[in-house]
Amino acid sequence: MTDDNEAKLPPDEEVSLTAEVSADVAPVVEEFMAEAAQANEEEAEAIANDSNIEADAGIAGEEFLNSSQVGPYISFEHVCKSFGDFVVLEDVSFFVNPGETLCILGRSGVGKSVSLQILMGFLKPDQGTVLVAGQDISGLSEREMQEVRRKVTMVFQNGALFDSISVGENVAFPLRERRTMEEDQIRQVVKGLLEMVGVAGMEDLLPSDLSTGMKRSVAIARALAAQPSAVLYDEPTTMVDPLMAHLLGDLIQRLKVQLHLTSIVVTHDMRFAQKLADRVVFLHEGKAHFFGTMEEMRSSKDPVLQEFLALDALILPN
Ligand SMILES: Nc1ncnc2c1ncn2[C@@H]1O[C@H](COP(=O)(O)OP(=O)(O)OP(=O)(O)O)[C@@H](O)[C@H]1O
């Protein structure tokens, strides 16, 4: 390939999500994805309008929330969480706007996964306000929380697939729950989603037949089948090879750009965060020690951040 041709290639995030989808199922999958993208765009606009009304009325609240131009889609406001006497989170605040990606960074045991579990309503905060899908989830019942989890879904490290049913049935699960799709449409969307996430033709395998990275890809396909507006990823690049990590990073970025998905990514991987994050929150000793862009984090003179970045550079030399 000549340099000229290379210059004409679209950036990774603009390569169509359905580029790898077979022609026989592409129309159905494209329609399915377009529906999801439109719903996410409309929801983001609604939140932007609401927050403009609030800002006009002068009731937008805290300084850190005012710094976001749109209303946040997900946020922690002064969240505290302890297990017995052990304080994990102490007055932690951060947000992610609709269609943006936030990476949660920090050493082992600082409460990154606990934060995700609070956002999913699996753990309750002791204090503070947690906003998910634009609404305060603190007073919600388990049933109401299940509705929120249709919009904001999580991709667990191990995929959390149903072990006893096939890969295809795992991905079909959210489609069947909708009760609006014909069997043939379901088959086409499942096939297309699996092709899209790089595990084509694996419908009939069991989750136990798959590698860790493949399970994670299937978990992303299952998450997308629910047409969510936000996806929370817990350590997506842990225990996968660098090529798989790169593919997952590309996919998350394309989902953001083309589906307007809001994402929160817990990661140890600074290169991954550099590639994906609009903002990062760095948890340290129970606090949100830093909340800002990667550039701001890299240029910070804060000794704790500098030490973390220096250690990362040692582990992953350029
Ligand atoms: N249900 C629980 N009961 C008691 N302690 C818990 C519970 N869940 C988490 N913890 C503790 O809270 C702390 C934070 O855990 P968490 O899993 O959020 O860390 P992390 O930042 O995700 O770490 P890693 O990067 O190693 O995954 C740990 O000390 C953990 O043992």
The ligand as an SDF file (V2000), in Angstrom:
LIG
                    3D

 31 33  0  0  0  0  0  0  0  0999 V2000
  -18.3300   -6.8230   49.7760 N   0  0  0  0  0  0  0  0  0  0  0  0
  -17.2070   -6.4570   50.4190 C   0  0  0  0  0  0  0  0  0  0  0  0
  -17.0630   -6.6620   51.7330 N   0  0  0  0  0  0  0  0  0  0  0  0
  -15.9430   -6.2680   52.3840 C   0  0  0  0  0  0  0  0  0  0  0  0
  -14.8980   -5.6620   51.7970 N   0  0  0  0  0  0  0  0  0  0  0  0
  -14.9920   -5.4430   50.4800 C   0  0  0  0  0  0  0  0  0  0  0  0
  -16.1430   -5.8280   49.7160 C   0  0  0  0  0  0  0  0  0  0  0  0
  -15.9450   -5.4610   48.4220 N   0  0  0  0  0  0  0  0  0  0  0  0
  -14.7300   -4.8800   48.3820 C   0  0  0  0  0  0  0  0  0  0  0  0
  -14.1630   -4.8620   49.6010 N   0  0  0  0  0  0  0  0  0  0  0  0
  -12.8560   -4.2880   49.9290 C   0  0  0  0  0  0  0  0  0  0  0  0
  -12.8370   -2.9730   49.4430 O   0  0  0  0  0  0  0  0  0  0  0  0
  -11.5310   -2.6300   48.9540 C   0  0  0  0  0  0  0  0  0  0  0  0
  -11.6240   -2.1070   47.5540 C   0  0  0  0  0  0  0  0  0  0  0  0
  -11.9670   -3.1820   46.6980 O   0  0  0  0  0  0  0  0  0  0  0  0
  -12.0770   -3.0180   45.1150 P   0  0  0  0  0  0  0  0  0  0  0  0
  -12.3990   -4.3820   44.5860 O   0  0  0  0  0  0  0  0  0  0  0  0
  -13.0060   -1.9270   44.7800 O   0  0  0  0  0  0  0  0  0  0  0  0
  -10.6020   -2.5950   44.7380 O   0  0  0  0  0  0  0  0  0  0  0  0
  -10.0370   -2.2390   43.2890 P   0  0  0  0  0  0  0  0  0  0  0  0
   -9.5770   -0.8260   43.3300 O   0  0  0  0  0  0  0  0  0  0  0  0
  -11.0470   -2.5920   42.2440 O   0  0  0  0  0  0  0  0  0  0  0  0
   -8.7720   -3.2040   43.2500 O   0  0  0  0  0  0  0  0  0  0  0  0
   -8.1500   -4.0950   42.0500 P   0  0  0  0  0  0  0  0  0  0  0  0
   -7.4910   -3.1020   41.1290 O   0  0  0  0  0  0  0  0  0  0  0  0
   -7.1540   -4.9630   42.7360 O   0  0  0  0  0  0  0  0  0  0  0  0
   -9.2910   -4.8490   41.4230 O   0  0  0  0  0  0  0  0  0  0  0  0
  -10.6940   -3.9060   49.0760 C   0  0  0  0  0  0  0  0  0  0  0  0
   -9.9100   -3.8230   50.2490 O   0  0  0  0  0  0  0  0  0  0  0  0
  -11.7220   -5.0030   49.2090 C   0  0  0  0  0  0  0  0  0  0  0  0
  -11.2330   -6.0790   49.9960 O   0  0  0  0  0  0  0  0  0  0  0  0
  1  2  1  0
  2  3  1  0
  2  7  2  0
  3  4  2  0
  4  5  1  0
  5  6  2  0
  6  7  1  0
  6 10  1  0
  7  8  1  0
  8  9  2  0
  9 10  1  0
 10 11  1  0
 11 12  1  0
 11 30  1  0
 12 13  1  0
 13 14  1  0
 13 28  1  0
 14 15  1  0
 15 16  1  0
 16 17  2  0
 16 18  1  0
 16 19  1  0
 19 20  1  0
 20 21  2  0
 20 22  1  0
 20 23  1  0
 23 24  1  0
 24 25  2  0
 24 26  1  0
 24 27  1  0
 28 29  1  0
 28 30  1  0
 30 31  1  0
M  END
$$$$
